[in-house]
């Protein structure tokens, strides 16, 4: 079985967010970059678990980005990936990213493609669905459990108010979220082995941009808390109506 895991570079969750060039560009100064947690903790680790159960499983990694993404690719290889592909394209357009990944997937004839539910920077949650359309394969989103029975995938996903279990033939694309697997830390053996694992750099095949970023905007600063005496309901109503404007 061949598994393709999509990974991306995102700012560390503790990074201070700022914008430059008239709020049209994310300011990367001083930012620590990590593997997108949904990609690492759930998609990649689930692939590793499947390989631990079946030694014939091969795990390939793919990311779309510049040379600055290579440290996170090496970490993913240290965790348990066998081979990686980096497409040299720095586009933030989700469709461009999906098209680049789809080109890799078509060549590799993968049985299973795993992605994180979303990235923690743009939160678009769009790559899995786009890959499904581009590759004409089934897609199951927000998965919390995955079992394989031969060429059948049994997937449990979250829905409003509960969970839903689906069965589908391979190949299939699945986006993973909390519950799918548990976070792992690379060990020294894995770190050393990652240095010699193949990291293939491919030139971009897509140049068109369907969307562009016009500007970024930080959320408004939080205001202080006003305490209202529980016996003074008239004042509470006034604040909700005149200041909060929620009634």
Residue pairs with C-beta under 8 A, 6 or more apart in sequence:
1 50
1 54
1 56
1 57
1 58
1 111
1 112
1 148
2 57
2 58
2 60
2 108
2 109
2 110
2 111
2 112
3 47
3 50
3 51
3 57
3 58
3 59
3 60
3 110
3 111
3 112
3 113
3 114
4 60
4 61
4 62
4 101
4 104
4 105
4 108
4 110
4 112
4 113
4 114
5 39
5 43
5 44
5 47
5 59
5 60
5 61
5 62
5 76
5 81
5 113
5 114
5 115
6 39
6 43
6 61
6 62
6 63
6 101
6 113
6 114
6 115
6 116
6 127
7 35
7 36
7 39
7 40
7 43
7 44
7 61
7 62
7 63
7 72
7 73
7 76
8 35
8 36
8 39
8 63
8 64
8 65
8 69
8 116
8 119
9 33
9 34
9 35
9 36
9 63
9 65
9 68
9 69
9 72
10 33
10 34
10 35
10 36
10 37
10 119
10 120
10 121
11 17
11 31
11 32
11 33
11 34
11 120
11 121
12 31
12 32
12 33
12 34
13 37
13 120
14 32
15 31
15 32
16 30
16 31
17 26
17 218
18 27
18 29
19 25
19 26
19 27
19 216
19 218
20 26
20 27
22 215
23 215
23 216
23 217
24 213
24 214
24 215
24 216
25 213
25 216
26 216
33 68
33 71
33 72
34 40
34 72
35 44
35 72
35 75
35 76
36 116
36 119
36 120
36 121
37 116
37 120
38 115
38 116
38 117
38 118
38 119
38 120
38 176
38 177
39 115
39 116
39 119
40 76
40 79
40 116
40 183
41 178
41 181
41 182
41 183
41 184
42 116
42 117
42 176
42 177
42 178
42 179
42 180
42 181
43 114
43 115
43 116
43 175
43 176
43 180
44 59
44 61
44 76
44 79
44 80
44 81
44 114
45 79
45 180
45 181
45 182
45 183
45 184
46 114
46 146
46 176
46 180
46 181
47 57
47 59
47 80
47 81
47 112
47 114
48 59
48 79
48 80
48 181
48 184
49 181
50 57
50 112
50 146
50 148
51 57
51 58
51 59
51 80
58 82
58 83
59 80
59 81
59 82
59 83
60 81
60 82
60 83
60 84
60 85
60 108
60 110
61 73
61 76
61 77
61 81
61 83
61 84
61 85
62 84
62 85
62 86
62 87
62 101
62 104
62 105
63 69
63 72
63 73
63 84
63 85
63 86
63 87
64 86
64 87
64 89
64 91
64 96
64 97
64 100
64 101
65 86
65 87
65 88
65 89
65 90
66 88
66 90
67 88
69 86
70 86
70 199
73 84
73 86
73 199
74 194
74 195
74 199
75 186
75 194
76 84
77 84
77 190
77 193
77 194
77 197
77 199
78 186
78 190
78 191
78 193
78 194
79 184
79 186
79 190
80 184
80 190
81 197
82 197
83 197
83 198
83 199
83 200
84 197
84 198
84 199
84 200
85 104
85 199
85 200
85 202
86 199
86 200
86 201
86 202
87 100
87 101
87 103
87 104
87 202
87 203
87 204
87 205
88 201
88 202
88 203
88 204
89 96
89 97
89 100
89 204
89 206
91 97
91 204
91 206
91 209
92 122
92 213
93 209
93 210
93 211
93 212
94 122
94 124
94 126
94 127
94 130
94 211
95 130
95 210
95 211
96 206
96 208
96 209
96 210
97 127
98 126
98 127
98 130
98 131
98 134
99 134
99 205
99 206
100 204
100 205
100 206
101 127
101 131
102 130
102 131
102 134
102 135
103 205
104 202
105 113
105 131
105 135
106 135
110 171
111 151
111 170
111 171
112 153
112 170
112 171
112 172
112 174
113 131
113 135
113 137
113 171
113 172
113 173
113 174
114 173
114 174
114 175
114 176
115 127
115 128
115 131
115 173
115 174
115 175
115 176
116 175
116 176
116 177
117 125
117 141
117 142
117 175
117 176
117 177
118 124
118 125
118 175
125 141
125 175
127 175
128 139
128 141
128 173
128 174
128 175
129 139
129 141
131 137
131 139
131 173
132 138
132 139
132 173
135 171
135 173
137 171
137 172
137 173
138 168
138 169
138 172
138 173
139 172
139 173
139 174
139 175
140 153
140 155
140 157
140 166
140 168
140 172
140 173
140 174
140 175
141 157
141 174
141 175
142 157
142 158
142 159
142 175
142 177
143 155
143 156
143 157
143 174
143 175
143 176
143 177
143 180
144 156
144 157
144 158
144 163
144 176
144 177
144 178
144 179
144 180
145 155
145 156
145 179
145 180
146 153
146 154
146 155
146 156
146 174
146 176
146 180
147 153
147 154
148 154
148 170
151 169
151 170
152 167
152 168
152 169
152 170
153 167
153 168
153 169
153 170
153 172
153 174
154 165
154 166
154 167
155 165
155 166
155 167
155 168
155 172
155 174
156 163
156 164
156 165
156 166
157 163
157 164
157 165
157 166
158 164
158 177
186 194
226 239
228 235
228 236
228 239
229 235
237 247
240 246
240 247
241 247
